Amino acid sequence: MFKLQKTLRPIQTARRIHNSAVEVLRRSAPEETVTASFGKFISGVKSEHLSSVVLHRSKRMVLDSVGVGLIGSTTEVFEMVLQHCKHMYGPDHVSSVYGRRGVKLSPTLAAFVNGVATHSMDFDDTWHPATHPSGAVLPAVLALSDMMPASRKPSGLDFLLAFNVGIEIQGRLMRFSNEARNIPK
């Protein structure tokens, strides 16, 4: 009898676990997480969602950010970061670096170095509370575009869509900061 009880316990335990799992499946879905809501937004936004005003403003933001990045590529801090990335990690010959013809780094390092260039003189665009949307987003989108094969490069509209999605995500993340209470409605 004792042996039979020992044999039945794992089966009974397995049934209880199974029944518990079935019960969880019957319950309503849990509330959506922040990450899931971001994923749903990112996968659902299409270029036709961008208004003519958004396209016009984002083109200006891209041009301004590239210009500020080119000026920033002449700064001492940019040069130090570039040299560090080139010597510590070596060039990866994938993504372009602002103001340096023929210098290419891995997409991650190029985005970092170009972000430093964009922000090094603190002329890049800003939101309230202080955050710099284009300086973080544009270098990443440019680096990702560089790493794509020629046959799959994004169109100008796709590029602006990616840029605007990045800006929107940054704005949504900013809402979670301690400074969010200071954001004008």
Protein Blocks (a to p, Z undefined) as FASTA:
>chain_A
ZZmmmmmmmmmmmmmmmmmmmmmmmpccddddfklmmmmmmmmpcfklpcfklmmmmmmm
mmmmmmmmmmmmmpmklmmmmmmmmmmnopahlaccehighiacdfklmmmmmmmmmmmn
opaccddddddfklmmmmmmmmmmmmpcfklcccfklmmmmmmmmmmmmmmmmmmpmklm
mpcZZ
